[in-house]
Amino acid sequence: MTKTGADYAWFENDFPDIAEAYCFTLVRGLSPAELISRLEGRSEEPLQGIAAVVEAAFAQYELEDGDRQLVAVTTVGAWTLLIEPNGYLGVTEERALPASAGTSWISHFVNINAVGTFLWAEDQALRLCFDPMFPEDRWGATPDEFLDVMTRIGFHVDDDAPETEMDLSSPAAFALAEHLTGIAITPELLQDTTFTCATVQIR
C-alpha cells in the first residue's frame, strides 16, 4: 500500500532540528564511498544518530564559512541514503544530474523559508521536478507519470490545497520518495544509524 504524507508526519514532530531545513537523497546501486567520490567529498569521522549529524553540520558550516557542508551517508537495501542538514546539493541539477550517471537519483529538500524541491533523475536525465507545496507546476521528461500516485499520497496536483487542510507537502515528499525507491525512512534509521560522513564543496 502506498504511504501518504500523514504516514511521515512524525518527522517534523520527532526531529524538529533537521525538519526545518534538510535534503534527503536516495541513490541506487552506489556505495557510500562511491557517492561521496562523485560529489568530490572529503571523508570525516563517522557519527551515530541524526542529532549528532545536525550538530556537526552546523559546526562545520561555521568552521568553513559556508564553503563546505557536512553530509551523512548510509546504505539502506540496494540504495544509499545521503542526508544534508540545511543543504541542497541533492536537488541542485548541475550537481545531481552528473552524479546520477548510470543510476536512479531521488531527492527532496526544504529550507527554513518552506521553499522546497523534489527531484527525480535517471542516468543524468531529469524525469520529474517540482516544489512539494506547488505540485501542480511540474517539469522534466515525465512530469505526469505518477500523477495518480501523487494524488493518493496527498499532493494536490491540479489546484491549491483547501485552506483548512494541514500542510503535509514535506511529509508527502518522503512518501513519494519511498514509492519510487521502496525505501522507508524511519525514526529508528535516523536515531540508530552510524553514518559515514564527509564534507563537500558547496560554492
BELRA-V275053 format. One record per pair of residues at least 24 apart in sequence whose ideal C-beta (glycine too) atoms are under 10 Angstrom apart, sorted by the first residue. I is the first residue (numbers start at 0). J is the second residue. If there is no record, write none. Layout:
i=I j=J
i=I j=J
This chain:
i=0 j=151
i=1 j=147
i=1 j=148
i=1 j=149
i=1 j=151
i=1 j=152
i=1 j=174
i=1 j=175
i=1 j=177
i=1 j=178
i=2 j=151
i=2 j=152
i=2 j=153
i=2 j=170
i=2 j=171
i=2 j=173
i=2 j=174
i=2 j=175
i=2 j=177
i=2 j=178
i=2 j=183
i=3 j=151
i=3 j=152
i=3 j=153
i=3 j=154
i=3 j=167
i=3 j=170
i=3 j=171
i=3 j=174
i=3 j=175
i=4 j=131
i=4 j=152
i=4 j=153
i=4 j=154
i=4 j=165
i=4 j=166
i=4 j=167
i=4 j=168
i=4 j=169
i=4 j=170
i=4 j=171
i=4 j=172
i=4 j=173
i=4 j=174
i=4 j=175
i=5 j=152
i=5 j=153
i=5 j=165
i=5 j=167
i=5 j=170
i=5 j=171
i=5 j=174
i=6 j=152
i=6 j=153
i=6 j=167
i=6 j=170
i=6 j=171
i=6 j=173
i=6 j=174
i=6 j=177
i=6 j=183
i=7 j=152
i=7 j=153
i=7 j=167
i=7 j=169
i=7 j=170
i=7 j=171
i=7 j=172
i=7 j=173
i=7 j=174
i=7 j=175
i=7 j=176
i=7 j=177
i=7 j=183
i=7 j=184
i=7 j=185
i=8 j=165
i=8 j=167
i=8 j=169
i=8 j=170
i=8 j=171
i=8 j=173
i=9 j=170
i=9 j=173
i=9 j=184
i=9 j=185
i=9 j=186
i=10 j=169
i=10 j=170
i=10 j=173
i=10 j=184
i=10 j=185
i=10 j=186
i=10 j=189
i=11 j=109
i=11 j=166
i=11 j=167
i=11 j=169
i=11 j=170
i=12 j=170
i=13 j=49
i=13 j=186
i=13 j=189
i=13 j=190
i=14 j=49
i=14 j=50
i=14 j=53
i=14 j=186
i=14 j=189
i=14 j=190
i=16 j=49
i=16 j=50
i=16 j=52
i=16 j=53
i=16 j=54
i=16 j=57
i=16 j=84
i=17 j=49
i=17 j=50
i=17 j=52
i=17 j=53
i=17 j=56
i=17 j=82
i=17 j=83
i=17 j=84
i=17 j=85
i=17 j=189
i=18 j=109
i=18 j=169
i=18 j=170
i=19 j=84
i=19 j=85
i=19 j=109
i=19 j=110
i=19 j=111
i=19 j=112
i=19 j=113
i=19 j=169
i=20 j=53
i=20 j=83
i=20 j=84
i=20 j=85
i=20 j=86
i=20 j=87
i=20 j=108
i=20 j=109
i=20 j=110
i=20 j=111
i=20 j=112
i=20 j=113
i=20 j=114
i=21 j=49
i=21 j=53
i=21 j=56
i=21 j=82
i=21 j=83
i=21 j=84
i=21 j=85
i=21 j=86
i=21 j=87
i=21 j=89
i=21 j=107
i=21 j=108
i=21 j=109
i=21 j=110
i=21 j=169
i=22 j=68
i=22 j=70
i=22 j=81
i=22 j=82
i=22 j=83
i=22 j=84
i=22 j=85
i=22 j=86
i=22 j=87
i=22 j=88
i=22 j=89
i=22 j=90
i=22 j=91
i=22 j=95
i=22 j=106
i=22 j=107
i=22 j=108
i=22 j=109
i=22 j=110
i=22 j=115
i=22 j=116
i=22 j=118
i=23 j=80
i=23 j=81
i=23 j=82
i=23 j=83
i=23 j=86
i=23 j=89
i=23 j=90
i=23 j=105
i=23 j=106
i=23 j=107
i=23 j=108
i=23 j=109
i=23 j=172
i=23 j=173
i=23 j=176
i=23 j=184
i=24 j=70
i=24 j=72
i=24 j=78
i=24 j=79
i=24 j=80
i=24 j=81
i=24 j=82
i=24 j=83
i=24 j=86
i=24 j=88
i=24 j=89
i=24 j=90
i=24 j=95
i=24 j=98
i=24 j=99
i=24 j=104
i=24 j=105
i=24 j=106
i=24 j=107
i=24 j=108
i=24 j=118
i=24 j=176
i=25 j=75
i=25 j=76
i=25 j=77
i=25 j=78
i=25 j=79
i=25 j=80
i=25 j=81
i=25 j=89
i=25 j=103
i=25 j=104
i=25 j=105
i=25 j=106
i=25 j=107
i=25 j=176
i=25 j=177
i=25 j=179
i=25 j=180
i=25 j=181
i=25 j=182
i=25 j=184
i=26 j=72
i=26 j=78
i=26 j=79
i=26 j=80
i=26 j=81
i=26 j=89
i=26 j=95
i=26 j=98
i=26 j=99
i=26 j=102
i=26 j=103
i=26 j=104
i=26 j=105
i=26 j=106
i=26 j=120
i=26 j=180
i=27 j=76
i=27 j=77
i=27 j=78
i=27 j=79
i=27 j=99
i=27 j=101
i=27 j=102
i=27 j=103
i=27 j=104
i=27 j=105
i=27 j=121
i=27 j=179
i=27 j=180
i=27 j=181
i=27 j=182
i=28 j=77
i=28 j=78
i=28 j=79
i=28 j=101
i=28 j=102
i=28 j=103
i=29 j=72
i=29 j=74
i=29 j=77
i=29 j=78
i=29 j=79
i=29 j=81
i=29 j=98
i=29 j=99
i=29 j=100
i=29 j=101
i=29 j=102
i=29 j=103
i=29 j=104
i=30 j=72
i=30 j=74
i=30 j=79
i=30 j=195
i=31 j=70
i=31 j=71
i=31 j=72
i=31 j=73
i=31 j=74
i=31 j=79
i=31 j=80
i=31 j=81
i=31 j=194
i=31 j=195
i=31 j=196
i=31 j=197
i=32 j=72
i=32 j=79
i=32 j=195
i=32 j=197
i=33 j=79
i=33 j=102
i=34 j=70
i=34 j=72
i=34 j=74
i=34 j=79
i=34 j=80
i=34 j=81
i=34 j=98
i=34 j=102
i=34 j=104
i=34 j=195
i=34 j=197
i=35 j=70
i=35 j=72
i=35 j=79
i=35 j=81
i=35 j=195
i=35 j=196
i=35 j=197
i=35 j=198
i=35 j=199
i=36 j=98
i=36 j=197
i=37 j=94
i=37 j=97
i=37 j=98
i=37 j=99
i=37 j=100
i=37 j=102
i=37 j=199
i=38 j=70
i=38 j=72
i=38 j=81
i=38 j=88
i=38 j=89
i=38 j=94
i=38 j=95
i=38 j=97
i=38 j=98
i=38 j=197
i=38 j=198
i=38 j=199
i=38 j=200
i=39 j=94
i=39 j=98
i=39 j=197
i=39 j=199
i=39 j=200
i=40 j=67
i=40 j=68
i=40 j=69
i=40 j=70
i=40 j=72
i=40 j=81
i=40 j=88
i=40 j=195
i=40 j=196
i=40 j=197
i=40 j=198
i=40 j=199
i=40 j=200
i=41 j=67
i=41 j=69
i=41 j=196
i=41 j=197
i=41 j=198
i=41 j=199
i=41 j=200
i=42 j=195
i=42 j=196
i=42 j=197
i=42 j=198
i=43 j=69
i=43 j=70
i=43 j=71
i=43 j=194
i=43 j=195
i=43 j=196
i=43 j=197
i=43 j=198
i=44 j=195
i=44 j=196
i=45 j=71
i=45 j=72
i=45 j=73
i=45 j=192
i=45 j=193
i=45 j=194
i=45 j=195
i=45 j=196
i=46 j=71
i=46 j=192
i=46 j=193
i=46 j=194
i=46 j=195
i=46 j=196
i=47 j=190
i=47 j=191
i=47 j=192
i=47 j=193
i=47 j=194
i=48 j=189
i=48 j=190
i=48 j=191
i=48 j=192
i=48 j=193
i=48 j=194
i=49 j=82
i=49 j=84
i=49 j=186
i=49 j=188
i=49 j=189
i=49 j=190
i=49 j=191
i=49 j=192
i=49 j=194
i=50 j=189
i=50 j=190
i=51 j=193
i=51 j=194
i=51 j=196
i=52 j=82
i=52 j=83
i=52 j=84
i=52 j=189
i=52 j=192
i=52 j=194
i=52 j=196
i=53 j=82
i=53 j=84
i=53 j=85
i=54 j=84
i=55 j=84
i=55 j=194
i=55 j=196
i=55 j=198
i=56 j=82
i=56 j=83
i=56 j=84
i=56 j=85
i=56 j=86
i=56 j=196
i=56 j=198
i=57 j=84
i=57 j=85
i=59 j=84
i=59 j=196
i=59 j=198
i=60 j=84
i=60 j=85
i=60 j=86
i=60 j=198
i=60 j=201
i=62 j=198
i=63 j=198
i=63 j=200
i=63 j=201
i=65 j=201
i=65 j=202
i=66 j=198
i=66 j=200
i=66 j=201
i=66 j=202
i=67 j=197
i=67 j=198
i=67 j=199
i=67 j=200
i=67 j=201
i=67 j=202
i=68 j=197
i=68 j=198
i=68 j=199
i=68 j=200
i=68 j=201
i=68 j=202
i=69 j=194
i=69 j=196
i=69 j=197
i=69 j=198
i=69 j=199
i=70 j=194
i=70 j=195
i=70 j=196
i=70 j=197
i=70 j=198
i=70 j=199
i=70 j=201
i=71 j=189
i=71 j=192
i=71 j=193
i=71 j=194
i=71 j=195
i=71 j=196
i=71 j=197
i=72 j=192
i=72 j=194
i=72 j=195
i=72 j=196
i=72 j=197
i=73 j=188
i=73 j=189
i=73 j=192
i=73 j=193
i=73 j=194
i=73 j=195
i=73 j=196
i=74 j=192
i=74 j=195
i=75 j=180
i=75 j=181
i=75 j=182
i=75 j=183
i=75 j=184
i=75 j=185
i=75 j=188
i=75 j=192
i=76 j=180
i=76 j=181
i=76 j=182
i=76 j=183
i=77 j=180
i=77 j=181
i=77 j=182
i=78 j=102
i=78 j=103
i=78 j=105
i=78 j=180
i=78 j=181
i=78 j=182
i=79 j=182
i=79 j=195
i=80 j=176
i=80 j=180
i=80 j=182
i=80 j=184
i=80 j=188
i=80 j=189
i=80 j=192
i=80 j=194
i=81 j=106
i=81 j=194
i=81 j=195
i=81 j=197
i=81 j=199
i=82 j=184
i=82 j=189
i=82 j=192
i=82 j=194
i=82 j=196
i=83 j=108
i=83 j=199
i=83 j=201
i=85 j=110
i=85 j=111
i=86 j=110
i=86 j=199
i=86 j=201
i=87 j=114
i=87 j=115
i=87 j=116
i=87 j=201
i=88 j=199
i=88 j=200
i=88 j=201
i=89 j=116
i=89 j=118
i=90 j=115
i=90 j=116
i=90 j=117
i=90 j=118
i=90 j=120
i=90 j=128
i=91 j=116
i=91 j=118
i=91 j=201
i=92 j=116
i=92 j=118
i=92 j=120
i=92 j=125
i=92 j=128
i=94 j=199
i=94 j=200
i=94 j=201
i=95 j=119
i=95 j=120
i=95 j=123
i=95 j=125
i=95 j=128
i=96 j=120
i=96 j=121
i=96 j=122
i=96 j=123
i=96 j=124
i=96 j=125
i=97 j=123
i=98 j=123
i=99 j=123
i=99 j=124
i=99 j=125
i=99 j=126
i=103 j=179
i=103 j=180
i=105 j=172
i=105 j=175
i=105 j=176
i=105 j=177
i=105 j=178
i=105 j=179
i=105 j=180
i=105 j=182
i=106 j=172
i=106 j=176
i=107 j=131
i=107 j=168
i=107 j=169
i=107 j=171
i=107 j=172
i=107 j=173
i=107 j=175
i=107 j=176
i=108 j=169
i=108 j=172
i=109 j=168
i=109 j=169
i=109 j=172
i=113 j=166
i=113 j=168
i=113 j=169
i=115 j=168
i=115 j=169
i=115 j=172
i=116 j=172
i=117 j=149
i=117 j=154
i=117 j=168
i=117 j=169
i=117 j=171
i=117 j=172
i=117 j=175
i=117 j=176
i=117 j=179
i=119 j=144
i=119 j=145
i=119 j=175
i=119 j=176
i=119 j=179
i=119 j=180
i=126 j=179
i=127 j=175
i=127 j=179
i=129 j=154
i=129 j=156
i=129 j=172
i=129 j=175
i=130 j=168
i=130 j=172
i=131 j=166
i=131 j=167
i=131 j=168
i=131 j=169
i=131 j=170
i=131 j=171
i=131 j=172
i=131 j=173
i=131 j=175
i=132 j=159
i=132 j=160
i=132 j=166
i=132 j=168
i=132 j=169
i=132 j=171
i=132 j=172
i=133 j=159
i=133 j=160
i=133 j=168
i=134 j=160
i=134 j=168
i=134 j=171
i=134 j=172
i=134 j=175
i=135 j=159
i=145 j=175
i=145 j=178
i=145 j=179
i=148 j=174
i=148 j=175
i=148 j=178
i=148 j=179
i=149 j=174
i=149 j=175
i=149 j=178
i=151 j=178
i=152 j=177
i=152 j=178
